[in-house]
Amino acid sequence: MFYLLFSLLMIKVKSSSDPRAAVHNGFWFFKFAAAIAIIIGAFFIPEGTFTTVWFYVGMAGAFCFILIQLVLLIDFAHSWNESWVEKMEEGNSRCWYAALLSATALNYLLSLVAIVLFFVYYTHPASCSENKAFISVNMLLCLGASVMSILPKIQESQPRSGLLQSSVITVYTMYLTWSAMTNEPETNCNPSLLSIIGYNTTTTVSKEGQSVQWWHAQGIIGLILFLLCVLYSSIRTSNNSQVNKLTLTSDESTLIEDGGARSDGSLEDGDDVHRAVDNEKDGVTYSYSFFHFMLFLASLYIMMTLTNWYRYEPSREMKSQWTAVWVKISSSWIGIVLYVWTLVAPLVLTNRDFD
């Protein structure tokens, strides 16, 4: 709620001369105090409609953030392949070709192992038809995307398109498939990772005889992926125009030199140091409102990850919901569609530059 309120407050802030910009760039004591007050106040919210509504709000926000992660992942896959292909063309081609081939093979090997384990542990001959469908459909979609990436027409429009990008998307799709299946309400189709590896000391048995897991591997992996995406977006935003478009960041620098700097960039005589200060009087370098909205979505994603996408029931039980399963599995399909679109877009929109 803290970030959502700031997102609404910062709508249409165009420059630092706007009084609201001072709230964004300052008043840190009061903002920290307000955030702490909201956190403490949340513990006093009575059970009821709010819990149910906020569960679905969190699910929608987490879904949107997963889509943002998918966009960043696709950008990472293309950037990775482009970087290694450039180095392969510049020199020492055998070394970089071997590295490219090894990375691609490793990704596909991990995906193949994951598919086999999914069929072994998350399906049964007479049940778990949903899991069988999820695994099979995503396997076929990833196979189709991989074949499409090396088609002559695709290679002609995008010479650097290849299997490395497809392998990265395939690995992430398998992760989303696993993450979706871990939220399936049917316990016989949703074994815990600890029970799979035969280590059950961290699980307890409830009165109903169902195993209650206190350690969620997919939640930990989800948080690690979240941190990696934040780190990658921070690095890429500074030097990549495509990510700048996602974060509504300007490519033009608004840094000016304060002190002895002339208009041509040289220093006046006797000036040894000049200081760079942020000047956004002519225009902000990024959308304040969108910045806080991204943090709002990120906080909802963390909330859903830490609670393993469970819904709180009036009986004081935390139960998995089919809604969470479909949110995750549909995000995997959208990710594949987005990747395929990056392959076919130059063929469909011939009048646009996709470099």
C-alpha positions as CSV (number, residue, x, y, z in Angstrom):
1,M,0.0,0.0,0.0
2,F,2.9,2.4,0.8
3,Y,4.3,2.1,-2.8
4,L,0.8,2.3,-4.3
5,L,0.0,5.5,-2.5
6,F,3.3,7.0,-3.7
7,S,2.6,5.8,-7.3
8,L,-0.7,7.6,-7.3
9,L,0.8,10.7,-5.6
10,M,3.6,11.0,-8.3
11,I,1.3,10.8,-11.3
12,K,2.2,13.6,-13.9
13,V,5.3,14.7,-12.1
14,K,7.3,16.2,-15.0
15,S,10.2,18.0,-13.3
16,S,11.9,18.5,-10.0
17,S,10.2,21.9,-9.7
18,D,7.0,20.1,-8.9
19,P,6.4,20.2,-5.1
20,R,5.7,16.4,-5.2
21,A,9.2,15.7,-6.4
22,A,10.5,16.9,-3.1
23,V,8.5,14.2,-1.4
24,H,10.0,11.6,-3.7
25,N,13.6,12.8,-3.3
26,G,13.4,13.7,0.4
27,F,11.5,13.4,3.7
28,W,13.2,10.0,4.3
29,F,12.5,10.0,8.1
30,F,8.8,10.5,7.6
31,K,8.6,8.0,4.8
32,F,10.4,5.3,6.8
33,A,8.1,6.1,9.8
34,A,5.0,5.8,7.6
35,A,6.2,2.5,6.1
36,I,6.8,1.1,9.6
37,A,3.4,2.4,10.8
38,I,1.7,0.6,7.9
39,I,3.5,-2.6,8.6
40,I,2.6,-2.5,12.3
41,G,-1.0,-1.5,11.5
42,A,-1.4,-4.5,9.1
43,F,-1.2,-6.8,12.1
44,F,-4.3,-5.2,13.6
45,I,-6.5,-5.7,10.5
46,P,-9.3,-8.0,11.4
47,E,-9.8,-11.3,9.6
48,G,-12.5,-11.3,6.9
49,T,-13.1,-9.8,3.5
50,F,-9.8,-7.9,3.5
51,T,-7.7,-11.0,3.6
52,T,-9.5,-12.6,0.7
53,V,-9.5,-9.5,-1.4
54,W,-5.8,-8.8,-0.7
55,F,-5.0,-12.4,-1.7
56,Y,-6.4,-11.8,-5.2
57,V,-4.7,-8.4,-5.4
58,G,-1.4,-10.0,-4.5
59,M,-2.0,-12.7,-7.0
60,A,-2.7,-10.2,-9.8
61,G,0.3,-8.0,-8.9
62,A,2.6,-11.1,-8.7
63,F,1.4,-12.2,-12.1
64,C,2.2,-8.8,-13.6
65,F,5.7,-8.9,-12.0
66,I,6.3,-12.4,-13.4
67,L,5.5,-11.0,-16.9
68,I,8.1,-8.3,-16.2
69,Q,10.6,-10.9,-15.2
70,L,9.8,-12.7,-18.5
71,V,10.6,-9.6,-20.5
72,L,13.9,-9.2,-18.7
73,L,14.7,-12.8,-19.2
74,I,14.1,-12.7,-22.9
75,D,16.3,-9.5,-23.1
76,F,19.0,-11.3,-21.1
77,A,18.9,-14.4,-23.4
78,H,19.2,-12.2,-26.6
79,S,22.0,-10.1,-25.0
80,W,23.9,-13.2,-23.9
81,N,23.8,-14.8,-27.3
82,E,24.7,-11.6,-29.1
83,S,27.7,-11.0,-26.8
84,W,29.1,-14.4,-27.3
85,V,28.5,-14.5,-31.0
86,E,30.3,-11.1,-31.4
87,K,33.3,-12.5,-29.4
88,M,33.2,-15.6,-31.6
89,E,33.3,-13.6,-34.8
90,E,36.1,-11.3,-33.5
91,G,38.6,-14.0,-32.7
92,N,39.2,-17.3,-30.9
93,S,36.1,-18.7,-32.5
94,R,36.6,-22.3,-31.4
95,C,36.7,-21.3,-27.7
96,W,33.6,-19.2,-27.8
97,Y,31.8,-21.7,-30.1
98,A,32.5,-24.4,-27.5
99,A,31.3,-22.1,-24.7
100,L,28.1,-21.3,-26.6
101,L,27.5,-25.0,-27.4
102,S,28.2,-26.0,-23.8
103,A,25.8,-23.5,-22.3
104,T,23.0,-24.4,-24.7
105,A,23.5,-28.1,-24.1
106,L,23.6,-27.6,-20.4
107,N,20.3,-25.7,-20.4
108,Y,18.6,-28.3,-22.5
109,L,20.0,-31.1,-20.4
110,L,18.6,-29.5,-17.2
111,S,15.2,-29.1,-18.9
112,L,15.2,-32.7,-20.0
113,V,16.1,-33.9,-16.5
114,A,13.4,-31.7,-15.1
115,I,10.7,-33.1,-17.5
116,V,11.7,-36.7,-16.5
117,L,11.5,-35.9,-12.8
118,F,8.2,-34.2,-13.3
119,F,6.7,-37.2,-14.8
120,V,8.2,-39.5,-12.2
121,Y,7.2,-37.5,-9.0
122,Y,4.3,-35.3,-10.0
123,T,2.2,-37.7,-12.0
124,H,0.6,-41.1,-11.4
125,P,-0.8,-43.5,-14.0
126,A,-4.4,-43.2,-12.8
127,S,-4.4,-39.5,-11.6
128,C,-2.7,-36.1,-11.9
129,S,-4.1,-35.5,-15.4
130,E,-3.6,-31.8,-15.0
131,N,0.1,-32.2,-14.3
132,K,0.5,-34.5,-17.3
133,A,-1.1,-31.9,-19.5
134,F,1.0,-29.0,-18.1
135,I,4.3,-30.9,-18.6
136,S,3.4,-32.2,-22.1
137,V,2.0,-28.9,-23.4
138,N,5.0,-26.9,-22.1
139,M,7.5,-29.5,-23.4
140,L,5.9,-29.3,-26.9
141,L,5.7,-25.5,-26.8
142,C,9.4,-25.3,-25.9
143,L,10.3,-27.8,-28.6
144,G,8.3,-25.7,-31.1
145,A,10.0,-22.5,-30.1
146,S,13.4,-24.1,-30.3
147,V,12.8,-25.4,-33.8
148,M,11.4,-22.0,-34.9
149,S,14.5,-20.2,-33.7
150,I,16.7,-22.0,-36.3
151,L,14.3,-21.9,-39.2
152,P,15.9,-20.3,-42.4
153,K,13.4,-17.4,-42.5
154,I,14.1,-16.6,-38.9
155,Q,17.8,-16.8,-39.4
156,E,17.6,-14.6,-42.4
157,S,15.8,-11.8,-40.5
158,Q,17.8,-12.4,-37.3
159,P,21.2,-14.0,-38.0
160,R,22.1,-14.1,-34.3
161,S,18.9,-15.9,-33.3
162,G,19.7,-19.4,-32.1
163,L,19.2,-22.2,-29.6
164,L,20.9,-20.5,-26.7
165,Q,18.0,-18.1,-26.3
166,S,15.5,-20.9,-26.7
167,S,17.4,-23.0,-24.1
168,V,17.2,-20.2,-21.5
169,I,13.5,-19.8,-22.1
170,T,13.0,-23.6,-21.9
171,V,14.7,-23.8,-18.5
172,Y,12.6,-20.9,-17.1
173,T,9.5,-22.5,-18.5
174,M,10.3,-25.7,-16.7
175,Y,10.8,-23.7,-13.5
176,L,7.4,-22.1,-13.9
177,T,5.8,-25.5,-14.6
178,W,7.3,-26.9,-11.4
179,S,6.3,-23.9,-9.5
180,A,2.7,-24.3,-10.7
181,M,2.6,-27.9,-9.8
182,T,3.8,-27.3,-6.3
183,N,0.7,-25.2,-5.7
184,E,-1.7,-28.0,-6.8
185,P,-4.3,-28.7,-4.0
186,E,-4.1,-32.5,-4.7
187,T,-1.4,-33.6,-2.2
188,N,-0.8,-36.9,-4.0
189,C,0.1,-34.9,-7.1
190,N,2.2,-32.4,-5.2
191,P,4.9,-34.0,-3.2
192,S,7.3,-31.8,-1.2
193,L,10.9,-31.6,-2.4
194,L,12.0,-32.9,1.0
195,S,9.8,-36.0,0.7
196,I,11.2,-36.6,-2.8
197,I,14.7,-36.7,-1.6
198,G,13.7,-38.8,1.4
199,Y,14.3,-36.2,4.1
200,N,11.3,-35.5,6.2
201,T,12.6,-34.1,9.5
202,T,11.3,-30.6,8.8
203,T,7.7,-31.7,8.2
204,T,5.0,-32.2,10.7
205,V,1.8,-34.1,10.5
206,S,-1.5,-32.2,11.2
207,K,-4.5,-33.7,13.0
208,E,-6.0,-34.6,9.6
209,G,-2.9,-36.6,8.7
210,Q,-1.7,-34.3,6.0
211,S,1.9,-33.3,5.8
212,V,2.6,-29.7,6.6
213,Q,5.8,-28.4,4.9
214,W,7.7,-25.5,6.6
215,W,10.4,-25.2,3.9
216,H,9.5,-24.3,0.3
217,A,12.3,-24.8,-2.3
218,Q,10.3,-23.1,-5.1
219,G,9.8,-20.0,-2.8
220,I,13.6,-19.7,-2.2
221,I,14.3,-20.1,-5.9
222,G,11.7,-17.5,-6.7
223,L,13.3,-15.0,-4.3
224,I,16.7,-15.7,-5.9
225,L,15.3,-15.1,-9.4
226,F,13.7,-11.9,-8.1
227,L,17.1,-10.6,-6.8
228,L,18.8,-11.6,-10.1
229,C,16.2,-9.8,-12.1
230,V,16.5,-6.7,-10.0
231,L,20.3,-6.8,-10.4
232,Y,20.1,-7.4,-14.1
233,S,17.6,-4.6,-14.7
234,S,19.7,-2.2,-12.7
235,I,22.8,-3.0,-14.8
236,R,21.0,-3.0,-18.2
237,T,18.9,0.1,-17.6
238,S,22.0,2.3,-17.6
239,N,23.1,1.3,-21.1
240,N,20.2,-0.4,-22.9
241,S,17.4,1.6,-24.6
242,Q,15.0,-1.4,-24.7
243,V,15.1,-1.8,-21.0
244,N,14.8,2.0,-20.7
245,K,11.5,1.7,-22.5
246,L,10.3,-0.8,-20.0
247,T,11.2,1.3,-17.0
248,L,10.2,4.6,-18.7
249,T,13.7,5.9,-18.3
250,S,15.1,8.7,-20.5
251,D,18.3,8.0,-22.5
252,E,19.4,11.5,-22.1
253,S,21.5,12.5,-19.1
254,T,20.4,15.4,-17.0
255,L,23.6,15.6,-15.0
256,I,25.4,18.9,-15.1
257,E,28.7,19.9,-13.7
258,D,28.5,22.3,-10.8
259,G,31.4,24.5,-10.1
260,G,34.2,25.3,-12.5
261,A,32.9,23.5,-15.6
262,R,32.5,25.3,-18.9
263,S,30.0,24.6,-21.6
264,D,32.6,22.7,-23.6
265,G,33.3,20.4,-20.6
266,S,36.7,21.8,-19.7
267,L,37.7,23.1,-16.3
268,E,38.6,26.7,-15.5
269,D,42.1,27.5,-14.3
270,G,42.7,26.7,-10.7
271,D,39.7,24.3,-10.5
272,D,40.8,20.8,-9.6
273,V,37.5,19.3,-8.8
274,H,34.0,19.6,-10.1
275,R,30.8,18.0,-8.7
276,A,28.0,16.3,-10.7
277,V,24.6,17.1,-9.3
278,D,21.2,15.8,-10.5
279,N,19.2,18.5,-12.2
280,E,15.7,17.5,-13.3
281,K,14.3,21.0,-13.6
282,D,13.8,20.5,-17.3
283,G,12.4,17.0,-17.0
284,V,12.7,13.9,-14.8
285,T,15.0,11.1,-16.0
286,Y,12.4,8.4,-15.2
287,S,8.7,8.2,-14.3
288,Y,8.4,8.6,-10.5
289,S,4.9,7.1,-10.6
290,F,6.0,4.0,-12.6
291,F,9.0,3.6,-10.4
292,H,6.8,3.2,-7.3
293,F,4.3,1.1,-9.2
294,M,7.1,-1.3,-10.0
295,L,8.0,-1.5,-6.4
296,F,4.4,-2.1,-5.6
297,L,4.3,-5.1,-7.9
298,A,7.6,-6.4,-6.6
299,S,6.3,-6.2,-3.0
300,L,3.2,-8.2,-4.0
301,Y,5.4,-10.8,-5.7
302,I,7.6,-11.1,-2.6
303,M,4.4,-11.4,-0.4
304,M,3.0,-14.2,-2.6
305,T,6.4,-16.0,-2.8
306,L,6.9,-15.9,1.0
307,T,3.4,-17.3,1.6
308,N,3.9,-19.9,-1.2
309,W,0.8,-18.5,-2.9
310,Y,-1.3,-20.0,-0.1
311,R,-4.7,-18.6,0.7
312,Y,-5.7,-18.1,4.4
313,E,-8.9,-20.0,5.3
314,P,-11.4,-19.1,8.1
315,S,-10.3,-22.4,9.7
316,R,-6.8,-20.9,10.2
317,E,-5.3,-23.2,7.6
318,M,-3.1,-22.2,4.7
319,K,-4.2,-24.0,1.6
320,S,-3.1,-24.1,-2.0
321,Q,-5.5,-22.8,-4.7
322,W,-6.1,-23.8,-8.3
323,T,-6.0,-20.1,-9.1
324,A,-2.3,-19.9,-8.2
325,V,-1.7,-22.9,-10.4
326,W,-3.3,-21.3,-13.4
327,V,-1.7,-18.0,-12.8
328,K,1.8,-19.6,-12.9
329,I,1.1,-21.9,-15.8
330,S,-0.5,-19.2,-17.9
331,S,2.6,-17.0,-17.3
332,S,4.8,-19.7,-18.7
333,W,2.7,-19.8,-21.9
334,I,2.8,-16.0,-22.2
335,G,6.6,-16.1,-21.8
336,I,6.9,-18.6,-24.7
337,V,4.5,-16.4,-26.8
338,L,6.6,-13.3,-26.0
339,Y,9.8,-15.1,-27.1
340,V,8.2,-16.4,-30.3
341,W,7.0,-12.9,-31.0
342,T,10.6,-11.6,-30.8
343,L,11.5,-14.1,-33.5
344,V,8.6,-13.4,-35.9
345,A,8.2,-9.7,-35.3
346,P,10.9,-8.7,-37.9
347,L,9.0,-10.8,-40.5
348,V,5.6,-9.3,-39.7
349,L,6.6,-5.7,-39.1
350,T,9.0,-5.2,-41.9
351,N,8.9,-1.4,-41.7
352,R,10.3,-1.3,-38.1
353,D,13.8,-1.5,-36.9
354,F,14.4,-4.2,-34.3
355,D,18.1,-3.8,-33.8
